[in-house]
Amino acid sequence: MCETTAHRHSIFCVLPPYILQAIAQNVTKDQANAALQTLMTDTTFRSFRSQVAGEVVIQSVMGAEPTSKQRTIYNTNNSQNLPGTKVRGEGDKASGDPEVDEAYDGLGDTYDFYWDVFSRHSIDDAGLPLNATVHFDNKYDNAFWNGQQMVFGDGDGVLFNRFTISVDVIGHELTHGVTQNEAQLQYLNQPGALNESVSDVFGSLVKQYKLKQTADKADWLIGEGLLAKKVKGVALRSMKAPGTAYNDPTLGKDPQPADMKHFVKTFDDNGGVHINSGIPNHAFYLAATKIGGHAWEKAGHIWYDTLRDAKLRPNATFLRFAKLTVDNAARLYGIKSAERTAVKEAWAEVGVVVK
């Protein structure tokens, strides 16, 4: 997330600010300048989200044929002039540029997941065209969703690879748009951590669905492939084992807790939204593996129905969200079902006890 407040029109970034701040403190002058430049760029584009918010609905209503993907990829050629030059449209052949083609495929993978699994027509369920810009800025170490499109940096090549490389990251960012249209979870403290967690959950499911993996075979990593070879780590986050994704002299140590005993109280990162999301992340992992099979088939439906539940308020706590997942599991599969039991037990294991 690039914003420092809980404003609903903020942009949502892949890299949390504490990673970029750690880089700025621990590396060479050139690398520090690159990290600071990324932070400054993130700040600049905070306001863009509010400027385009009204345009999204117009595009949704006027844009798409029913159940059809509409993808457009643009290239800014390392400038900040969004959206840039169109380089690939829906149905066009692969361009040969990895960033262009990965962005195109990732948007399609996310659309297909939401349509095939939930019959959801794009992220707003009204056919919003999916647009992305690649080669944004010079060695930009981030990617973000601004309410209208995805924007991807190339990475610096030393700490981070190109930001189109992980389909779960693309799914994560687009899911912020789903959450915005459904629950509008406040981006602060526990509601903000739930907002981040929902994006991790469905970002991971996009990847698992693409690879046709069962819950026990999935890696449950967010951002695998994003870290360059010299970095000591495997991803940005681990839903299976929060706090273990990286431990690097430059990036620092993954700060995510796996349970409420280790909940982090902080004013940074909007009250730790990228940090404490490890708790509901781990609850979903536990529920999905307890239920077994493909995680999107049952656990995914429980979480999706909870996200769309009218009882889910923008200021929801972990406990409130957990109770709604248990209630939705009972509604979908029965009050005495193994699925409801699995969800309730999963939350209890991370210290969120639903009575």
Residue pairs with C-beta under 8 A, 6 or more apart in sequence:
1 10
1 11
1 12
1 13
1 16
1 17
1 187
1 192
1 196
1 269
1 270
1 273
1 274
2 10
2 11
2 12
2 13
2 17
2 42
2 43
2 45
2 46
2 142
2 144
3 10
3 11
3 46
3 187
3 270
4 17
4 270
5 187
5 188
5 270
6 186
6 187
6 188
6 192
6 270
7 50
7 187
8 180
8 184
8 186
8 187
9 49
9 50
9 53
9 147
10 46
10 49
10 187
11 42
11 45
11 46
11 48
11 49
11 144
11 145
11 146
11 147
12 144
12 145
12 173
12 176
12 199
13 42
13 142
13 143
13 144
14 142
14 143
14 144
14 163
14 169
14 172
14 173
14 223
14 226
14 236
15 38
15 141
15 142
15 160
15 236
16 269
16 274
16 275
17 39
17 42
17 268
17 269
18 252
18 255
18 268
18 269
18 274
18 275
19 236
19 251
19 252
20 35
20 36
20 38
20 39
20 141
20 142
21 35
21 39
22 250
22 251
22 252
23 31
23 32
23 35
23 141
23 159
23 250
23 251
24 32
24 35
24 36
24 39
25 32
26 249
26 250
26 252
27 35
27 159
27 250
31 156
31 158
31 159
31 250
34 139
34 141
34 156
35 141
37 137
37 140
38 137
38 140
38 141
38 142
38 153
41 80
41 137
41 140
41 142
42 142
42 144
44 80
45 144
45 146
45 151
48 82
48 146
49 146
49 147
52 146
52 147
52 148
53 147
55 148
56 124
56 128
56 147
56 148
57 124
57 126
59 128
59 129
59 148
60 122
60 124
60 126
60 127
60 128
61 126
63 70
63 127
63 128
63 129
64 70
64 121
64 122
64 127
64 128
64 129
65 127
66 121
66 127
67 115
67 121
68 127
69 90
69 107
69 108
69 111
69 112
69 130
70 90
70 127
70 129
70 130
71 88
71 89
71 90
71 104
71 107
71 108
71 111
71 129
71 130
71 131
71 132
72 86
72 88
72 89
72 90
72 129
72 130
72 131
72 132
73 86
73 87
73 88
73 89
73 95
73 100
73 103
73 104
73 131
73 132
73 133
73 134
74 82
74 83
74 84
74 85
74 86
74 87
74 131
74 132
74 133
74 134
75 84
75 85
75 87
75 97
75 100
75 133
75 134
75 135
76 82
76 83
76 84
76 85
76 133
76 134
76 135
76 136
76 137
77 84
77 85
77 135
78 135
78 136
78 137
78 138
78 154
79 136
79 137
80 136
80 137
82 133
82 136
82 149
82 151
83 131
83 133
83 149
84 133
84 135
84 136
87 95
87 97
87 100
87 134
88 94
88 95
88 100
88 101
88 104
94 101
94 104
95 101
97 134
98 162
98 164
99 134
99 135
99 152
99 154
99 162
99 164
100 134
102 162
102 164
102 165
102 167
103 132
103 134
103 150
103 152
103 164
103 170
104 132
105 167
106 164
106 167
106 170
106 171
107 130
107 132
107 150
107 170
107 174
109 167
109 170
109 171
109 206
109 209
109 210
110 123
110 130
110 167
110 170
110 171
110 174
110 175
110 206
111 122
111 130
112 209
113 171
113 202
113 205
113 206
113 209
113 210
113 296
114 120
114 122
114 123
114 178
115 121
116 209
117 205
117 209
117 296
117 297
117 300
117 301
117 304
118 301
118 304
120 178
121 127
122 128
122 129
122 130
123 130
123 174
123 175
123 177
123 178
123 181
124 177
124 178
124 181
125 181
128 177
130 149
130 150
130 174
131 148
131 149
131 150
132 149
132 150
132 151
132 152
133 149
133 150
133 151
133 152
134 152
134 154
134 164
135 152
135 154
136 151
136 152
136 153
136 154
137 153
139 153
139 154
139 155
139 156
139 157
140 153
140 154
140 155
140 163
141 153
141 155
141 156
141 159
141 160
141 163
142 153
142 163
143 150
143 151
143 152
143 153
143 163
143 164
143 169
143 173
144 150
144 151
144 173
145 151
145 173
145 174
145 176
145 177
147 177
147 180
150 170
150 173
150 174
152 162
152 163
152 164
153 162
153 163
154 162
154 163
155 161
155 162
155 163
155 226
155 228
157 228
158 228
158 230
159 227
159 228
159 230
159 231
159 250
159 251
160 226
160 227
160 228
161 225
161 226
161 227
161 228
163 169
163 226
164 170
165 225
165 226
166 207
166 222
166 223
166 224
166 225
166 226
167 206
167 207
167 210
168 203
168 204
168 206
168 207
168 221
168 222
168 223
168 224
169 203
169 222
169 223
169 226
169 236
170 203
170 206
171 199
171 202
171 203
171 204
171 205
171 206
171 207
172 199
172 200
172 202
172 203
172 222
173 199
173 203
175 198
175 199
175 201
175 202
175 203
176 195
176 199
178 198
178 202
178 307
179 185
179 195
179 198
179 199
179 307
182 307
182 308
183 198
183 307
183 308
183 312
183 314
183 316
184 314
185 191
185 192
185 194
185 195
185 198
185 312
185 314
185 316
186 192
186 195
186 314
186 315
187 195
187 270
187 273
188 270
188 271
188 273
189 270
189 271
189 272
189 273
190 271
190 276
190 316
190 317
190 318
191 314
191 315
191 316
191 317
192 270
192 271
192 273
193 271
193 272
193 273
193 274
193 275
193 276
193 277
193 279
193 280
193 318
194 277
194 280
194 316
194 318
194 321
195 273
196 273
196 274
196 277
197 277
197 279
197 280
197 281
197 284
198 303
198 307
200 222
200 237
200 239
200 277
200 281
201 239
201 281
201 284
201 300
201 303
202 300
202 303
202 304
203 222
204 218
204 220
204 221
204 222
204 239
204 295
205 295
205 296
205 300
207 213
207 218
208 215
208 218
208 294
208 295
208 296
209 294
209 296
211 218
212 294
213 294
214 292
214 293
214 294
214 295
215 288
215 289
215 291
215 292
215 293
215 294
215 295
215 299
216 289
216 292
218 295
219 240
220 238
220 239
220 240
220 285
221 234
221 235
221 237
221 238
221 239
221 240
221 245
222 235
222 236
222 237
222 238
222 239
222 245
223 235
223 236
223 237
223 245
224 234
224 235
225 235
226 235
226 236
227 233
227 234
227 235
227 236
227 246
227 251
231 246
231 248
231 250
231 251
232 246
232 247
232 248
232 249
233 245
233 246
233 247
233 248
233 251
233 254
234 245
234 246
235 245
235 246
236 245
236 246
237 245
237 254
237 256
237 277
237 278
237 281
238 244
238 245
238 254
238 256
239 278
239 281
239 282
239 284
239 285
240 282
240 285
241 258
242 254
242 256
242 257
242 258
242 278
242 279
242 281
242 282
243 253
243 254
243 255
243 256
243 257
243 258
243 278
244 254
245 254
245 256
246 252
246 253
246 254
247 253
247 254
255 264
255 275
256 274
256 275
256 276
256 277
256 278
256 281
257 263
257 264
257 275
257 276
257 278
257 279
258 278
258 279
258 282
258 350
259 279
259 282
259 349
259 350
259 351
260 279
260 318
260 350
260 351
260 352
261 351
263 276
263 279
264 272
264 275
264 276
265 272
266 272
266 275
269 275
279 318
279 350
279 351
279 352
280 318
280 321
280 322
280 350
282 349
282 350
283 322
283 346
283 347
283 349
283 350
283 352
284 299
284 303
284 346
285 346
286 342
286 345
286 346
286 349
286 350
287 299
287 302
287 325
287 342
287 343
287 346
287 347
288 295
288 299
288 300
290 342
290 345
290 346
291 298
291 299
291 338
291 339
291 342
298 332
298 333
298 339
299 339
299 342
299 343
301 332
302 325
302 328
302 329
302 332
302 339
302 343
303 325
305 328
305 331
305 332
306 312
306 321
306 324
306 325
306 328
309 324
309 328
311 324
312 320
312 321
312 324
313 320
316 324
318 352
319 352
319 354
322 347
322 352
322 354
323 354
325 343
325 347
326 340
326 343
326 344
326 347
326 354
329 337
329 339
329 340
329 342
329 343
329 344
330 337
330 340
332 339
333 339
333 340
334 340
344 354
347 353
347 354
348 354
